[in-house]
Amino acid sequence: MNPELLRNLWLEASPFKLVQTAGLLLLVFGLCTVAPIISPDHAAMALYWLFAVLWGTRSAAMSVVGEIRERTWDGQKLSSLGPGEMMWGKLLGATSANWFGALPCLAVIMMPVWIGAGPGRALAYGAILLALGLFSQAVALLSSLILIRRNTGNWRLDAFLCQIAGIGAGLLYYSLWSSASIFERKGESAVVWWGHAFDLNSFHIVSLLLFLGWALVGCWRAMRAELRFANGPFVWLGYLGYLSLYSAGFESAIPRVVLDYIGGLSPAAIRLGLACFALLSSAYGMTFLEPKDPVRLRWLGEQIRSRRFTTAFMALDSWMLSTAAALAVGLVLALVLASGGALNFALAMLAMLGFLIRDVAIFVAMRALAGNKGDFAALAALGVLYLLLPMVLRGLGLSSLAFLLIPVLTSAAVLGVPAAWIQGIAAVWLAARSIGKRLNAP
């Protein structure tokens, strides 16, 4: 048996915790039977969310963060356990007490479905909830493994943020899945993806399982990085490709009001736009989350100057790959827009890419100047650039100068492209200078 899983089972699934959990379940279901204020299946659903999602994400987030707080994580990293064993031991072992309470609730939830719709529907319903709980916990664990690389020292805050990430992932999927009944009441039981109609419930189930798979792969890769294994870029590039294809397929789901605003754009341009938006979100998110070590960046620069391109490519971080993918897809989108006659959209896209380079360089520069607090300083700087200064320009009656700060679709779009790229190049120079100062400081 996996020794890390066994160790966490002894630590988390203690007899005292199990007796407490069993007592709570008996008390709640007993009250539902004696005083039927709420049905047992509704109470079981609430308890399932409590055990599997609310408490489960906390346990998953604390599985590694707690070891760091107790100063036992360094010793574990020196053990002979591989990243797969460590990941599954943390994910399933740290949440074992949560699943002890959640699985009986799952059985109670499935009972009325089994009676009313048959065993097939009940088993599918239970599988969805089981995958939903595991997905939330995997996202929480993945977030914690990413955040501990930043070495902020605020472990309580980090664990809370990771728990929120896991809960948010679960709620986001559950809101989409629960909306299926609303669509069915409206007579819409299918979702159109890449021009093909799919059953709404089946599409949601497959989507959840795919994202669960990617979350588990992400946990494994993050654990490999924590145990000082080299990951390589190919798995992350595969995820970016999947994310782009998945997002681009929802061209027909865009609201009519948006289609009227962007009227005249070809379906290919709209799909490329959806893929580009997903890649931009990934670039900004990973740039904020991942550490941007000045020493590592200088080493990468030395590999490129020495023409060791394969070595540099294999060592690229996820935020670098996401930024490069967003730039590549954005350039293709600009070409498609320009060839379709949507010149202002093409210019706005080119300006957005210049601002992306500027923003990523700001994160790198702030990290070099302010260390662990640099990412939040960069967020504040972006807030000033994208929110405060445009409001100031509007208040002064200078809205025509907004192209200096944000992409615009007006006649000034042609001026926005050089303005954005000049800022991007200047920010890259500032980042390189900041890294040099940081490394050459006594």
Secondary structure, 3 states (H helix, E strand, C coil): CCHHHHHHHHHHCCHHHHHHHHHHHHHHHHHHHHCCCCCHHHHHHHHHHHHHHHHHHHHHHHHHHHHHHCCCHHHHHCCCCCHHHHHHHHHHHCCHHHHHHHHHHHHHHHHHHHHHHCHHHHHHHHHHHHHHHHHHHHHHHHHHHHHHCCCCCCHHHHHHHHHHHHHHHHHHHHHHHHCHHHHHHCCCCEEEECCEEEEHHHHHHHHHHHHHHHHHHHHHHHHHHHCCCCCCCHHHHHHHHHHHHHHHCCHHHCCHHHHHHCCCCCHHHHHHHHHHHHHHHHHHHHHHHCCCCHHHHHHHHHHHHCCCHHHHHHCCCHHHHHHHHHHHHHHHHHHHHHHCCCHHHHHHHHHHHHHHHHHHHHHHHHHHHHHHHHHHHHHHHHHHHHHHHHHHHHHCCCHHHHHHCCCCCCCCHHHHHHHHHHHHHHHHHHHHHHHHHHHHCC
